[in-house]
Amino acid sequence: MTITAEQVKALRDKTGAGFMECKAALAEAGGDVEAATTLLRKRGLAQAAKRAGRSTSEGLIGHYIHTGGKVGVLVELDCESDFVARTEDFQTLAKELAMHIAAASPLYVRREDVPAEVVERERAIYRSQMEGAKKPANVIDKIVEGKLTSFYEQVVLLDQPSIRDPKITIAQMIAAAVAKMGENVAVSRFARFKVGETA
């Protein structure tokens, strides 16, 4: 099958991946842009995993003030080099993350940041909901873990579905940026302010 330059361009515009990567993904997917996008995302996650251990001592503070000035966000987005921190892609990602935080109100950056007592409290609530359900213990355990995953999707930034594209999580969005920029990128911390709310 012949892959046209237009198909490659369309996939590049959609994913930000390199020309040869897009061409190879399209060939592997038989010209199907959606399937090729999925392939590139999977590869991006693999590349991101390889880079995850690298030190991120550069970066910038992204910010967003919602219309009317009632909600504001600061987010620290880190990378490996000052060169990448100054790129438009990196700055756009920081802005997108700040806008997402303003809209989705996460409480923590990653699952490990959720205090153990909060996780145990949630588990206890889910278990109490299952009392009298007459289900085997292993089934109840699976249900509790499923509910805990849903809890993480509500309160953990990296687990949340993107407000722009709910089919991908923030972690996947960052992984795609890592694949495109060729450096480890990580959210260090954020602060969300809303008029009238107290910490």
DOLORO-966202 format. One record per atom (N, C-alpha, C): residue in one letter; x, y, z. Coordinates in pm, whole numbers, padded with zeros to 5 digits, always signed. Layout:
REM residues N
AXYZ/...
END
This chain:
REM residues 199
M+00084-00120+00000/M+00000+00000+00000/M+00088+00126+00000/T+00050+00224-00080/T+00126+00348-00088/T+00072+00448+00014/I+00164+00503+00093/I+00128+00606+00192/I+00158+00741+00129/T+00055+00828+00122/T+00074+00958+00058/T+00132+01061+00156/A+00190+01164+00098/A+00246+01273+00180/A+00136+01342+00260/E+00014+01348+00201/E-00099+01411+00270/E-00137+01332+00396/Q-00135+01198+00385/Q-00166+01115+00502/Q-00063+01136+00612/V+00064+01140+00572/V+00172+01160+00669/V+00157+01296+00736/K+00128+01399+00654/K+00111+01534+00709/K-00005+01539+00808/A-00116+01473+00773/A-00233+01472+00861/A-00199+01408+00995/L-00123+01297+00990/L-00085+01228+01113/L+00015+01310+01194/R+00107+01376+01125/R+00204+01462+01195/R+00133+01577+01265/D+00036+01638+01196/D-00039+01749+01256/D-00115+01703+01379/K-00165+01580+01374/K-00246+01526+01483/K-00161+01485+01604/T-00042+01429+01577/T+00037+01370+01685/T+00165+01446+01719/G+00217+01523+01622/G+00344+01592+01646/G+00465+01502+01631/A+00444+01376+01589/A+00555+01282+01571/A+00632+01317+01444/G+00753+01263+01433/G+00839+01288+01317/G+00785+01225+01189/F+00836+01274+01074/F+00790+01228+00942/F+00805+01077+00926/M+00926+01025+00954/M+00952+00882+00934/M+00870+00796+01031/E+00853+00845+01155/E+00771+00771+01252/E+00627+00760+01203/C+00575+00872+01150/C+00437+00874+01100/C+00421+00782+00979/K+00517+00788+00889/K+00512+00704+00769/K+00513+00556+00807/A+00602+00519+00899/A+00612+00380+00943/A+00484+00334+01013/A+00428+00422+01098/A+00304+00387+01169/A+00188+00369+01072/L+00179+00456+00972/L+00073+00445+00870/L+00089+00316+00790/A+00212+00281+00754/A+00236+00157+00679/A+00194+00037+00763/E+00231+00039+00892/E+00197-00071+00982/E+00046-00081+01003/A-00022+00035+01003/A-00167+00038+01027/A-00247+00028+00897/G-00180+00005+00785/G-00251-00009+00656/G-00318+00119+00611/G-00260+00233+00648/G-00315+00362+00606/G-00423+00418+00696/D-00461+00343+00800/D-00566+00387+00893/D-00507+00488+00991/V-00551+00614+00981/V-00494+00723+01062/V-00520+00700+01211/E-00640+00652+01246/E-00672+00629+01389/E-00583+00520+01447/A-00567+00410+01372/A-00482+00300+01419/A-00336+00346+01429/A-00292+00427+01333/A-00155+00479+01335/A-00134+00571+01455/T-00237+00651+01486/T-00231+00739+01603/T-00214+00657+01730/T-00291+00548+01741/T-00280+00460+01858/T-00141+00400+01868/L-00086+00354+01755/L+00050+00299+01754/L+00151+00402+01805/L+00140+00525+01754/L+00234+00630+01794/L+00220+00662+01943/R+00097+00660+01992/R+00076+00687+02136/R+00143+00580+02220/K+00126+00452+02177/K+00188+00342+02253/K+00340+00356+02252/R+00395+00390+02137/R+00540+00408+02128/R+00586+00527+02212/G+00504+00631+02211/G+00535+00749+02291/G+00540+00715+02439/L+00447+00631+02485/L+00447+00589+02625/L+00572+00508+02657/A+00613+00422+02562/A+00733+00341+02582/A+00856+00432+02591/Q+00863+00531+02501/Q+00977+00625+02504/Q+00975+00706+02634/A+00856+00746+02674/A+00844+00825+02796/A+00891+00745+02917/A+00857+00615+02918/A+00898+00529+03029/A+01050+00520+03036/K+01117+00513+02919/K+01263+00506+02915/K+01325+00634+02972/R+01260+00748+02946/R+01317+00877+02988/R+01275+00917+03129/A+01182+00844+03187/A+01122+00885+03315/A+01224+00901+03427/G+01335+00827+03423/G+01432+00835+03530/G+01528+00953+03520/R+01526+01023+03408/R+01620+01133+03388/R+01585+01254+03474/S+01689+01325+03517/S+01671+01442+03602/S+01604+01556+03527/T+01513+01623+03596/T+01443+01738+03536/T+01468+01860+03624/S+01573+01934+03592/S+01609+02049+03677/S+01583+02182+03608/E+01530+02178+03486/E+01492+02301+03415/E+01340+02302+03403/G+01285+02407+03344/G+01141+02412+03325/G+01087+02553+03340/L+00958+02560+03370/L+00896+02690+03390/L+00768+02677+03470/I+00716+02791+03511/I+00589+02797+03582/I+00482+02837+03481/G+00389+02745+03454/G+00276+02777+03368/G+00168+02842+03452/H+00087+02926+03390/H-00018+02992+03467/H-00143+03010+03383/Y-00254+03023+03452/Y-00381+03047+03383/Y-00474+03117+03481/I-00534+03225+03435/I-00637+03294+03512/I-00765+03283+03432/H-00867+03223+03492/H-00993+03203+03420/H-01065+03337+03403/T-01144+03346+03297/T-01220+03467+03268/T-01295+03513+03392/G-01281+03640+03422/G-01347+03696+03540/G-01256+03699+03662/G-01141+03632+03651/G-01043+03638+03760/G-01083+03566+03887/K-01176+03472+03880/K-01221+03401+04000/K-01140+03275+04029/V-01074+03219+03925/V-00993+03097+03941/V-00858+03122+03877/G-00751+03085+03949/G-00617+03098+03896/G-00534+02975+03929/V-00440+02942+03839/V-00357+02823+03858/V-00211+02856+03828/L-00121+02801+03909/L+00022+02800+03882/L+00064+02653+03879/V+00142+02614+03777/V+00188+02476+03768/V+00336+02476+03729/E+00416+02399+03804/E+00558+02387+03771/E+00576+02265+03680/L+00621+02292+03558/L+00647+02187+03460/L+00798+02182+03437/D+00858+02066+03462/D+01003+02053+03454/D+01046+01970+03334/C+01168+01996+03287/C+01228+01920+03177/C+01378+01912+03203/E+01452+01856+03108/E+01595+01833+03128/E+01682+01952+03088/S+01636+02033+02992/S+01723+02141+02943/S+01648+02273+02928/D+01722+02382+02942/D+01667+02515+02924/D+01619+02533+02780/F+01687+02466+02686/F+01650+02475+02544/F+01504+02429+02524/V+01469+02313+02579/V+01333+02261+02565/V+01235+02350+02641/A+01274+02399+02758/A+01185+02484+02839/A+01143+02610+02764/R+01227+02655+02671/R+01196+02777+02596/R+01116+02751+02469/T+01094+02623+02434/T+01022+02594+02309/T+00873+02625+02323/E+00813+02654+02210/E+00669+02684+02209/E+00587+02563+02254/D+00630+02443+02212/D+00558+02321+02250/D+00553+02304+02402/F+00667+02327+02467/F+00675+02311+02612/F+00588+02414+02682/Q+00597+02539+02636/Q+00518+02646+02697/Q+00368+02624+02676/T+00333+02571+02559/T+00192+02541+02530/T+00143+02430+02624/L+00227+02329+02645/L+00190+02220+02736/L+00168+02273+02877/A+00255+02361+02924/A+00239+02420+03058/A+00107+02495+03068/K+00073+02570+02964/K-00053+02646+02963/K-00174+02551+02962/E-00165+02445+02879/E-00274+02346+02871/E-00296+02280+03007/L-00186+02247+03074/L-00198+02184+03206/L-00261+02279+03307/A-00222+02405+03303/A-00280+02504+03394/A-00430+02519+03369/M-00470+02522+03241/M-00613+02532+03208/M-00688+02407+03255/H-00626+02290+03236/H-00690+02166+03279/H-00711+02167+03431/I-00608+02209+03505/I-00617+02213+03651/I-00727+02309+03695/A-00738+02423+03626/A-00844+02519+03659/A-00982+02455+03643/A-00999+02377+03537/A-01130+02318+03506/A-01159+02192+03588/A-01057+02106+03606/A-01080+01973+03664/A-01053+01964+03815/S-00992+02063+03874/S-00966+02070+04018/S-00902+01946+04080/P-00790+01897+04025/P-00725+01783+04092/P-00669+01828+04226/L-00645+01730+04314/L-00589+01761+04446/L-00443+01721+04458/Y-00401+01623+04377/Y-00265+01570+04384/Y-00207+01556+04243/V-00075+01554+04231/V-00011+01536+04101/V-00018+01390+04059/R+00027+01299+04148/R+00033+01156+04115/R-00027+01073+04228/R-00054+00947+04200/R-00116+00860+04301/R-00034+00852+04429/E+00100+00850+04414/E+00186+00839+04532/E+00171+00958+04625/D+00119+01069+04575/D+00102+01190+04656/D-00022+01184+04746/V-00114+01091+04716/V-00236+01081+04796/V-00198+01017+04930/P-00226+01085+05042/P-00188+01030+05172/P-00252+00892+05197/A-00176+00803+05260/A-00223+00666+05285/A-00356+00665+05361/E-00372+00759+05455/E-00497+00761+05533/E-00618+00796+05446/V-00596+00878+05343/V-00705+00912+05251/V-00745+00789+05168/V-00644+00715+05121/V-00670+00594+05043/V-00744+00492+05128/E-00698+00474+05253/E-00763+00377+05341/E-00906+00418+05376/R-00927+00549+05393/R-01063+00598+05422/R-01156+00566+05305/E-01107+00590+05181/E-01187+00561+05062/E-01217+00410+05053/R-01113+00329+05076/R-01132+00182+05072/R-01241+00140+05173/A-01234+00197+05294/A-01331+00162+05399/A-01473+00201+05357/I-01487+00318+05294/I-01619+00362+05246/I-01671+00264+05142/Y-01585+00226+05046/Y-01630+00134+04939/Y-01665-00003+04995/R-01588-00048+05095/R-01618-00178+05156/R-01752-00173+05230/S-01776-00062+05301/S-01903-00050+05375/S-02022-00046+05278/Q-02000+00008+05158/Q-02107+00010+05057/Q-02141-00131+05010/M-02044-00224+05022/M-02063-00360+04974/M-02119-00453+05081/E-02135-00401+05205/E-02187-00485+05313/E-02325-00537+05278/G-02347-00664+05301/G-02477-00725+05271/G-02497-00756+05125/A-02391-00738+05043/A-02404-00765+04899/A-02395-00914+04869/K-02353-00993+04968/K-02340-01139+04952/K-02255-01176+04831/K-02142-01111+04818/K-02047-01141+04711/K-01921-01201+04774/P-01849-01287+04699/P-01724-01342+04751/P-01622-01230+04779/A-01533-01254+04875/A-01434-01153+04915/A-01349-01106+04798/N-01309-01198+04708/N-01223-01157+04595/N-01298-01066+04499/V-01429-01087+04485/V-01511-01000+04398/V-01524-00862+04462/I-01546-00859+04592/I-01555-00731+04664/I-01423-00655+04651/D-01310-00727+04664/D-01178-00664+04648/D-01165-00598+04511/K-01208-00668+04407/K-01199-00614+04271/K-01288-00490+04255/I-01407-00496+04313/I-01500-00382+04305/I-01440-00261+04378/V-01382-00285+04496/V-01320-00178+04575/V-01205-00115+04496/E-01120-00199+04435/E-01008-00146+04356/E-01058-00066+04235/G-01166-00112+04173/G-01226-00039+04060/G-01275+00098+04104/K-01340+00102+04221/K-01389+00231+04273/K-01272+00322+04311/L-01164+00262+04360/L-01045+00340+04395/L-00982+00401+04270/T-00982+00325+04161/T-00931+00378+04034/T-01015+00498+03990/S-01146+00488+04005/S-01234+00602+03971/S-01206+00722+04061/F-01177+00696+04188/F-01142+00802+04282/F-01015+00873+04234/Y-00912+00795+04194/Y-00788+00854+04144/Y-00814+00940+04020/E-00903+00895+03934/E-00934+00971+03812/E-00997+01106+03845/Q-01058+01116+03961/Q-01119+01243+04002/Q-01020+01337+04068/V-00926+01282+04147/V-00842+01370+04231/V-00694+01377+04192/V-00647+01285+04107/V-00505+01281+04071/V-00487+01336+03929/L-00409+01442+03917/L-00389+01509+03788/L-00351+01412+03677/L-00248+01330+03698/L-00199+01243+03591/L-00301+01137+03549/D-00394+01102+03639/D-00496+01001+03607/D-00620+01062+03542/Q-00634+01193+03548/Q-00756+01256+03496/Q-00760+01253+03343/P-00881+01233+03286/P-00894+01246+03141/P-00875+01393+03104/S-00808+01417+02993/S-00785+01554+02947/S-00918+01623+02918/I-00929+01750+02956/I-01054+01822+02926/I-01069+01847+02777/R-00956+01849+02704/R-00961+01870+02560/R-00994+01742+02483/D-00937+01630+02530/D-00959+01501+02464/D-00976+01395+02573/P-01101+01370+02615/P-01126+01277+02726/P-01081+01133+02699/K-01044+01103+02575/K-00997+00966+02543/K-00855+00943+02595/I-00784+01051+02630/I-00648+01035+02682/I-00637+01099+02820/T-00548+01043+02901/T-00525+01099+03034/T-00416+01206+03026/I-00402+01281+03132/I-00295+01382+03139/I-00158+01312+03131/A-00145+01196+03194/A-00019+01121+03186/A+00014+01086+03041/Q-00086+01045+02964/Q-00064+01012+02823/Q-00030+01137+02742/M-00094+01248+02776/M-00066+01374+02708/M+00080+01415+02732/I+00127+01399+02856/I+00267+01433+02888/I+00361+01335+02819/A+00323+01207+02815/A+00407+01106+02747/A+00423+01139+02599/A+00315+01187+02536/A+00324+01226+02394/A+00420+01343+02378/A+00417+01435+02475/A+00508+01550+02471/A+00653+01504+02489/V+00675+01406+02575/V+00809+01351+02597/V+00861+01291+02467/A+00774+01214+02399/A+00813+01151+02272/A+00848+01256+02168/K+00773+01364+02166/K+00795+01470+02067/K+00920+01553+02099/M+00938+01586+02227/M+01047+01675+02266/M+01179+01602+02287/G+01171+01471+02312/G+01293+01393+02332/G+01357+01412+02468/E+01281+01463+02563/E+01332+01482+02699/E+01227+01439+02800/N+01273+01405+02920/N+01179+01376+03027/N+01108+01507+03066/V+00978+01499+03081/V+00896+01614+03120/V+00811+01568+03238/A+00804+01648+03343/A+00728+01608+03462/A+00663+01728+03528/V+00542+01706+03578/V+00476+01808+03660/V+00531+01792+03801/S+00588+01898+03855/S+00646+01893+03988/S+00540+01923+04095/R+00463+02029+04072/R+00361+02071+04170/R+00269+02172+04104/F+00158+02197+04171/F+00066+02300+04121/F-00011+02359+04239/A-00067+02476+04213/A-00154+02541+04312/A-00274+02598+04237/R-00393+02569+04288/R-00516+02619+04227/R-00585+02709+04329/F-00617+02829+04287/F-00682+02925+04376/F-00820+02959+04323/K-00918+02963+04412/K-01053+03006+04373/K-01100+03106+04477/V-01151+03218+04429/V-01195+03324+04520/V-01299+03267+04617/G-01279+03293+04746/G-01374+03248+04847/G-01340+03114+04909/E-01250+03036+04845/E-01211+02908+04902/E-01094+02927+04996/T-01092+02850+05106/T-00978+02852+05196/T-00903+02721+05182/A-00774+02725+05209/A-00691+02604+05193/A-00730+02497+05290/
END
